[in-house]
Amino acid sequence: MQLYVCVEGMNSIVIYLCHEVFRDYFPVQFYVANSHAAHLAVDIWGTAVWLCAAAYLYYKNIFIAI
């Protein structure tokens, strides 16, 4: 559990800004049927994409701070 907090928390502002900019684009968000299960699957997929992006930045030692 400690690794998750470290990876996700190091570039949290960058991940938030990327989420806001790319929230309507294909890899993160796409249109599905209007059901709870479909929207849940898309939200889980979007979370996984941003966690992978945060892990990539962390393991490449790229830290962006304001």
MMTF fields as JSON, N, C-alpha, C and O atoms, coordinates in Angstrom:
{
  "mmtfVersion": "1.0.0",
  "mmtfProducer": "UNKNOWN",
  "numBonds": 263,
  "numAtoms": 264,
  "numGroups": 66,
  "numChains": 1,
  "numModels": 1,
  "chainsPerModel": [1],
  "groupsPerChain": [66],
  "chainIdList": ["A"],
  "bondAtomList": [4, 2, 8, 6, 12, 10, 16, 14, 20, 18, 24, 22, 28, 26, 32, 30, 36, 34, 40, 38, 44, 42, 48, 46, 52, 50, 56, 54, 60, 58, 64, 62, 68, 66, 72, 70, 76, 74, 80, 78, 84, 82, 88, 86, 92, 90, 96, 94, 100, 98, 104, 102, 108, 106, 112, 110, 116, 114, 120, 118, 124, 122, 128, 126, 132, 130, 136, 134, 140, 138, 144, 142, 148, 146, 152, 150, 156, 154, 160, 158, 164, 162, 168, 166, 172, 170, 176, 174, 180, 178, 184, 182, 188, 186, 192, 190, 196, 194, 200, 198, 204, 202, 208, 206, 212, 210, 216, 214, 220, 218, 224, 222, 228, 226, 232, 230, 236, 234, 240, 238, 244, 242, 248, 246, 252, 250, 256, 254, 260, 258],
  "bondOrderList": [1, 1, 1, 1, 1, 1, 1, 1, 1, 1, 1, 1, 1, 1, 1, 1, 1, 1, 1, 1, 1, 1, 1, 1, 1, 1, 1, 1, 1, 1, 1, 1, 1, 1, 1, 1, 1, 1, 1, 1, 1, 1, 1, 1, 1, 1, 1, 1, 1, 1, 1, 1, 1, 1, 1, 1, 1, 1, 1, 1, 1, 1, 1, 1, 1],
  "groupList": [{"groupName": "MET", "atomNameList": ["N", "CA", "C", "O"], "elementList": ["N", "C", "C", "O"], "formalChargeList": [0, 0, 0, 0], "bondAtomList": [1, 0, 2, 1, 3, 2], "bondOrderList": [1, 1, 2], "singleLetterCode": "M", "chemCompType": "L-PEPTIDE LINKING"}, {"groupName": "GLN", "atomNameList": ["N", "CA", "C", "O"], "elementList": ["N", "C", "C", "O"], "formalChargeList": [0, 0, 0, 0], "bondAtomList": [1, 0, 2, 1, 3, 2], "bondOrderList": [1, 1, 2], "singleLetterCode": "Q", "chemCompType": "L-PEPTIDE LINKING"}, {"groupName": "LEU", "atomNameList": ["N", "CA", "C", "O"], "elementList": ["N", "C", "C", "O"], "formalChargeList": [0, 0, 0, 0], "bondAtomList": [1, 0, 2, 1, 3, 2], "bondOrderList": [1, 1, 2], "singleLetterCode": "L", "chemCompType": "L-PEPTIDE LINKING"}, {"groupName": "TYR", "atomNameList": ["N", "CA", "C", "O"], "elementList": ["N", "C", "C", "O"], "formalChargeList": [0, 0, 0, 0], "bondAtomList": [1, 0, 2, 1, 3, 2], "bondOrderList": [1, 1, 2], "singleLetterCode": "Y", "chemCompType": "L-PEPTIDE LINKING"}, {"groupName": "VAL", "atomNameList": ["N", "CA", "C", "O"], "elementList": ["N", "C", "C", "O"], "formalChargeList": [0, 0, 0, 0], "bondAtomList": [1, 0, 2, 1, 3, 2], "bondOrderList": [1, 1, 2], "singleLetterCode": "V", "chemCompType": "L-PEPTIDE LINKING"}, {"groupName": "CYS", "atomNameList": ["N", "CA", "C", "O"], "elementList": ["N", "C", "C", "O"], "formalChargeList": [0, 0, 0, 0], "bondAtomList": [1, 0, 2, 1, 3, 2], "bondOrderList": [1, 1, 2], "singleLetterCode": "C", "chemCompType": "L-PEPTIDE LINKING"}, {"groupName": "GLU", "atomNameList": ["N", "CA", "C", "O"], "elementList": ["N", "C", "C", "O"], "formalChargeList": [0, 0, 0, 0], "bondAtomList": [1, 0, 2, 1, 3, 2], "bondOrderList": [1, 1, 2], "singleLetterCode": "E", "chemCompType": "L-PEPTIDE LINKING"}, {"groupName": "GLY", "atomNameList": ["N", "CA", "C", "O"], "elementList": ["N", "C", "C", "O"], "formalChargeList": [0, 0, 0, 0], "bondAtomList": [1, 0, 2, 1, 3, 2], "bondOrderList": [1, 1, 2], "singleLetterCode": "G", "chemCompType": "PEPTIDE LINKING"}, {"groupName": "ASN", "atomNameList": ["N", "CA", "C", "O"], "elementList": ["N", "C", "C", "O"], "formalChargeList": [0, 0, 0, 0], "bondAtomList": [1, 0, 2, 1, 3, 2], "bondOrderList": [1, 1, 2], "singleLetterCode": "N", "chemCompType": "L-PEPTIDE LINKING"}, {"groupName": "SER", "atomNameList": ["N", "CA", "C", "O"], "elementList": ["N", "C", "C", "O"], "formalChargeList": [0, 0, 0, 0], "bondAtomList": [1, 0, 2, 1, 3, 2], "bondOrderList": [1, 1, 2], "singleLetterCode": "S", "chemCompType": "L-PEPTIDE LINKING"}, {"groupName": "ILE", "atomNameList": ["N", "CA", "C", "O"], "elementList": ["N", "C", "C", "O"], "formalChargeList": [0, 0, 0, 0], "bondAtomList": [1, 0, 2, 1, 3, 2], "bondOrderList": [1, 1, 2], "singleLetterCode": "I", "chemCompType": "L-PEPTIDE LINKING"}, {"groupName": "HIS", "atomNameList": ["N", "CA", "C", "O"], "elementList": ["N", "C", "C", "O"], "formalChargeList": [0, 0, 0, 0], "bondAtomList": [1, 0, 2, 1, 3, 2], "bondOrderList": [1, 1, 2], "singleLetterCode": "H", "chemCompType": "L-PEPTIDE LINKING"}, {"groupName": "PHE", "atomNameList": ["N", "CA", "C", "O"], "elementList": ["N", "C", "C", "O"], "formalChargeList": [0, 0, 0, 0], "bondAtomList": [1, 0, 2, 1, 3, 2], "bondOrderList": [1, 1, 2], "singleLetterCode": "F", "chemCompType": "L-PEPTIDE LINKING"}, {"groupName": "ARG", "atomNameList": ["N", "CA", "C", "O"], "elementList": ["N", "C", "C", "O"], "formalChargeList": [0, 0, 0, 0], "bondAtomList": [1, 0, 2, 1, 3, 2], "bondOrderList": [1, 1, 2], "singleLetterCode": "R", "chemCompType": "L-PEPTIDE LINKING"}, {"groupName": "ASP", "atomNameList": ["N", "CA", "C", "O"], "elementList": ["N", "C", "C", "O"], "formalChargeList": [0, 0, 0, 0], "bondAtomList": [1, 0, 2, 1, 3, 2], "bondOrderList": [1, 1, 2], "singleLetterCode": "D", "chemCompType": "L-PEPTIDE LINKING"}, {"groupName": "PRO", "atomNameList": ["N", "CA", "C", "O"], "elementList": ["N", "C", "C", "O"], "formalChargeList": [0, 0, 0, 0], "bondAtomList": [1, 0, 2, 1, 3, 2], "bondOrderList": [1, 1, 2], "singleLetterCode": "P", "chemCompType": "L-PEPTIDE LINKING"}, {"groupName": "ALA", "atomNameList": ["N", "CA", "C", "O"], "elementList": ["N", "C", "C", "O"], "formalChargeList": [0, 0, 0, 0], "bondAtomList": [1, 0, 2, 1, 3, 2], "bondOrderList": [1, 1, 2], "singleLetterCode": "A", "chemCompType": "L-PEPTIDE LINKING"}, {"groupName": "TRP", "atomNameList": ["N", "CA", "C", "O"], "elementList": ["N", "C", "C", "O"], "formalChargeList": [0, 0, 0, 0], "bondAtomList": [1, 0, 2, 1, 3, 2], "bondOrderList": [1, 1, 2], "singleLetterCode": "W", "chemCompType": "L-PEPTIDE LINKING"}, {"groupName": "THR", "atomNameList": ["N", "CA", "C", "O"], "elementList": ["N", "C", "C", "O"], "formalChargeList": [0, 0, 0, 0], "bondAtomList": [1, 0, 2, 1, 3, 2], "bondOrderList": [1, 1, 2], "singleLetterCode": "T", "chemCompType": "L-PEPTIDE LINKING"}, {"groupName": "LYS", "atomNameList": ["N", "CA", "C", "O"], "elementList": ["N", "C", "C", "O"], "formalChargeList": [0, 0, 0, 0], "bondAtomList": [1, 0, 2, 1, 3, 2], "bondOrderList": [1, 1, 2], "singleLetterCode": "K", "chemCompType": "L-PEPTIDE LINKING"}],
  "groupTypeList": [0, 1, 2, 3, 4, 5, 4, 6, 7, 0, 8, 9, 10, 4, 10, 3, 2, 5, 11, 6, 4, 12, 13, 14, 3, 12, 15, 4, 1, 12, 3, 4, 16, 8, 9, 11, 16, 16, 11, 2, 16, 4, 14, 10, 17, 7, 18, 16, 4, 17, 2, 5, 16, 16, 16, 3, 2, 3, 3, 19, 8, 10, 12, 10, 16, 10],
  "groupIdList": [1, 2, 3, 4, 5, 6, 7, 8, 9, 10, 11, 12, 13, 14, 15, 16, 17, 18, 19, 20, 21, 22, 23, 24, 25, 26, 27, 28, 29, 30, 31, 32, 33, 34, 35, 36, 37, 38, 39, 40, 41, 42, 43, 44, 45, 46, 47, 48, 49, 50, 51, 52, 53, 54, 55, 56, 57, 58, 59, 60, 61, 62, 63, 64, 65, 66],
  "secStructList": [7, 2, 2, 2, 2, 2, 2, 2, 2, 2, 6, 2, 2, 2, 2, 2, 2, 2, 2, 2, 2, 1, 6, 6, 1, 6, 6, 6, 7, 7, 7, 7, 7, 1, 1, 2, 2, 2, 2, 2, 2, 2, 2, 2, 2, 2, 2, 2, 2, 2, 2, 2, 2, 2, 2, 2, 2, 2, 2, 6, 6, 7, 7, 7, 7, 7],
  "xCoordList": [0.818, 0.0, 0.862, 0.443, 2.025, 2.902, 3.349, 3.454, 3.616, 4.051, 2.986, 3.313, 1.725, 0.631, 0.578, 0.421, 0.704, 0.631, 1.811, 1.653, 2.975, 4.169, 4.078, 4.401, 3.653, 3.576, 2.518, 2.776, 1.364, 0.251, 0.416, -0.065, 1.061, 1.136, 2.268, 2.266, 3.23, 4.402, 4.105, 4.674, 3.255, 2.914, 1.409, 0.807, 0.815, -0.639, -1.212, -2.282, -0.536, -1.045, -0.975, -1.887, 0.098, 0.234, -0.843, -1.448, -1.079, -2.113, -3.48, -4.294, -3.746, -5.025, -5.191, -6.252, -4.148, -4.228, -4.41, -5.204, -3.692, -3.854, -5.257, -5.844, -5.787, -7.154, -8.159, -9.081, -7.981, -8.891, -8.761, -9.763, -7.542, -7.323, -7.802, -8.433, -7.506, -7.78, -9.023, -9.163, -9.914, -11.049, -12.043, -12.8, -12.068, -13.015, -12.369, -13.003, -11.137, -10.429, -10.394, -10.603, -10.131, -10.333, -9.649, -10.346, -8.346, -7.779, -8.348, -8.36, -8.814, -9.293, -10.807, -11.322, -11.505, -12.964, -13.528, -13.022, -14.557, -15.251, -16.709, -17.059, -17.543, -18.979, -19.382, -18.92, -20.252, -20.746, -22.262, -22.859, -22.858, -24.298, -24.626, -23.775, -25.835, -26.245, -26.665, -27.847, -25.668, -25.932, -24.864, -23.772, -25.199, -24.277, -23.001, -21.903, -23.138, -21.97, -21.033, -19.815, -21.575, -20.74, -19.994, -18.806, -20.66, -20.003, -18.967, -17.918, -19.251, -18.282, -17.027, -15.914, -17.198, -16.052, -15.198, -13.969, -15.834, -15.093, -14.351, -13.207, -14.971, -14.313, -13.128, -12.096, -13.265, -12.149, -11.02, -9.849, -11.365, -10.354, -9.614, -8.387, -10.339, -9.704, -8.773, -7.69, -9.177, -8.328, -7.064, -5.975, -7.206, -6.037, -5.07, -3.854, -5.6, -4.739, -3.92, -2.716, -4.551, -3.813, -2.865, -1.827, -3.197, -2.248, -1.025, 0.093, -1.231, -0.096, 0.765, 1.991, 0.137, 0.891, 1.697, 2.852, 1.106, 1.814, 2.974, 4.049, 2.764, 3.834, 4.971, 6.141, 4.636, 5.669, 6.514, 7.743, 5.87, 6.605, 7.477, 8.601, 6.951, 7.688, 8.931, 10.017, 8.771, 9.896, 10.932, 12.081, 10.547, 11.514, 12.114, 12.888, 11.756, 12.234, 11.912, 12.749, 10.694, 10.208, 9.242, 8.15, 9.632, 8.799, 8.576, 9.53, 7.333, 6.988, 6.283, 5.272, 6.806, 6.231, 5.991, 6.648, 5.052, 4.76, 5.38, 5.26],
  "yCoordList": [-1.195, 0.0, 1.26, 2.284, 1.212, 2.375, 2.78, 3.973, 1.817, 2.127, 2.913, 3.86, 2.543, 3.239, 4.705, 5.576, 4.993, 6.367, 7.167, 8.329, 6.561, 7.257, 7.54, 8.646, 6.578, 6.753, 7.774, 8.654, 7.686, 8.546, 9.953, 10.903, 10.117, 11.415, 12.31, 13.503, 11.773, 12.557, 13.595, 14.686, 13.3, 14.228, 14.468, 14.474, 14.659, 14.737, 15.934, 15.819, 17.067, 18.245, 18.016, 18.404, 17.39, 17.096, 16.109, 16.278, 15.09, 14.105, 14.778, 14.495, 15.652, 16.362, 17.239, 17.233, 17.993, 18.854, 18.041, 18.418, 16.943, 16.077, 15.483, 15.352, 15.127, 14.601, 15.644, 15.317, 16.883, 17.939, 18.239, 18.484, 18.221, 18.536, 17.405, 17.658, 16.152, 15.006, 14.216, 13.063, 14.788, 14.028, 13.592, 12.649, 14.236, 13.868, 13.135, 12.963, 12.707, 12.054, 10.543, 10.05, 9.812, 8.37, 7.523, 6.751, 7.606, 6.61, 6.693, 5.7, 7.862, 8.033, 7.908, 7.267, 8.493, 8.531, 8.193, 8.669, 7.389, 7.096, 6.83, 6.569, 6.894, 6.763, 5.3, 4.464, 5.013, 3.657, 3.721, 4.798, 2.558, 2.483, 3.173, 3.274, 3.635, 4.351, 3.368, 3.213, 2.716, 1.81, 2.037, 2.529, 1.677, 1.875, 1.065, 1.568, -0.167, -1.038, -0.495, -0.539, 0.013, 0.548, 1.799, 1.946, 2.687, 3.898, 3.562, 4.203, 2.576, 2.141, 1.594, 1.886, 0.806, 0.253, 1.358, 1.29, 2.369, 3.479, 4.264, 4.667, 4.484, 5.217, 4.436, 5.027, 3.129, 2.3, 2.334, 2.42, 2.267, 2.347, 3.687, 3.718, 4.779, 6.092, 6.212, 6.787, 5.679, 5.685, 4.883, 5.302, 3.724, 2.888, 3.589, 3.482, 4.305, 5.036, 6.081, 6.196, 6.844, 7.894, 7.332, 7.934, 6.197, 5.568, 5.051, 5.13, 4.524, 4.083, 5.274, 5.175, 6.39, 7.596, 8.083, 8.478, 8.06, 8.481, 7.535, 7.982, 6.241, 5.275, 5.465, 5.372, 5.729, 5.971, 7.188, 7.13, 8.271, 9.465, 9.206, 9.701, 8.426, 8.132, 7.289, 7.594, 6.241, 5.347, 5.944, 5.502, 6.944, 7.672, 8.862, 9.633, 9.006, 10.103, 11.47, 12.373, 11.611, 12.886, 13.434, 12.895, 14.489, 15.095, 16.556, 17.327, 16.931, 18.286, 18.939, 18.428, 20.051, 20.753, 22.21, 22.769, 22.795, 24.209, 25.007, 26.232],
  "zCoordList": [0.0, 0.0, 0.0, -0.539, 0.576, 0.618, -0.783, -1.065, -1.67, -3.022, -3.771, -4.485, -3.624, -4.302, -3.889, -4.746, -2.621, -2.137, -2.674, -3.051, -2.712, -3.186, -4.68, -5.116, -5.459, -6.909, -7.274, -8.096, -6.702, -7.08, -6.531, -7.149, -5.423, -4.785, -5.252, -4.947, -5.979, -6.338, -7.42, -7.379, -8.363, -9.443, -9.471, -10.545, -8.348, -8.276, -9.029, -9.627, -9.016, -9.734, -11.239, -11.969, -11.707, -13.135, -13.577, -14.635, -12.775, -13.103, -13.117, -13.996, -12.17, -12.145, -13.388, -14.012, -13.753, -14.928, -16.207, -17.069, -16.338, -17.517, -17.564, -18.638, -16.414, -16.366, -16.858, -17.606, -16.442, -16.873, -18.364, -19.036, -18.879, -20.294, -21.197, -22.223, -20.822, -21.689, -21.287, -21.695, -20.516, -20.004, -21.071, -20.84, -22.22, -23.27, -24.438, -25.478, -24.29, -25.388, -25.194, -24.086, -26.269, -26.325, -25.258, -24.6, -25.039, -24.115, -22.711, -21.983, -22.33, -20.958, -20.874, -19.958, -21.786, -21.744, -23.112, -24.129, -23.146, -24.397, -24.071, -22.92, -25.069, -24.868, -24.785, -25.561, -23.83, -23.613, -23.436, -23.413, -23.315, -23.065, -21.74, -20.856, -21.616, -20.422, -19.329, -19.026, -18.754, -17.632, -16.568, -16.852, -15.368, -14.256, -14.452, -14.214, -14.879, -15.059, -16.129, -15.958, -17.22, -18.294, -17.836, -18.123, -17.14, -16.643, -15.574, -15.503, -14.755, -13.75, -14.419, -13.981, -15.473, -16.192, -16.821, -16.773, -17.406, -18.008, -16.927, -17.141, -15.788, -14.703, -14.136, -13.82, -14.006, -13.538, -14.56, -14.189, -15.85, -16.903, -16.845, -16.934, -16.697, -16.62, -15.428, -15.542, -14.291, -13.104, -13.339, -12.948, -13.983, -14.268, -15.219, -15.054, -16.214, -17.147, -16.406, -16.636, -15.521, -14.822, -13.773, -13.501, -13.182, -12.259, -13.006, -12.497, -14.207, -15.027, -15.438, -15.454, -15.767, -16.11, -14.911, -15.065, -13.727, -12.52, -12.212, -11.813, -12.393, -12.148, -13.144, -12.775, -14.4, -15.413, -15.04, -15.089, -14.674, -14.274, -13.052, -12.965, -12.107, -10.881, -11.166, -10.674, -11.952, -12.22, -13.16, -13.167, -13.958, -14.785, -14.037, -14.604, -12.773, -11.913, -12.493, -12.491, -12.988, -13.496, -12.46, -12.28, -11.786, -10.76, -11.112, -11.221, -11.288, -11.67, -10.492, -10.011, -10.032, -8.89, -9.257, -10.135, -8.574, -8.785, -7.658, -7.63]
}
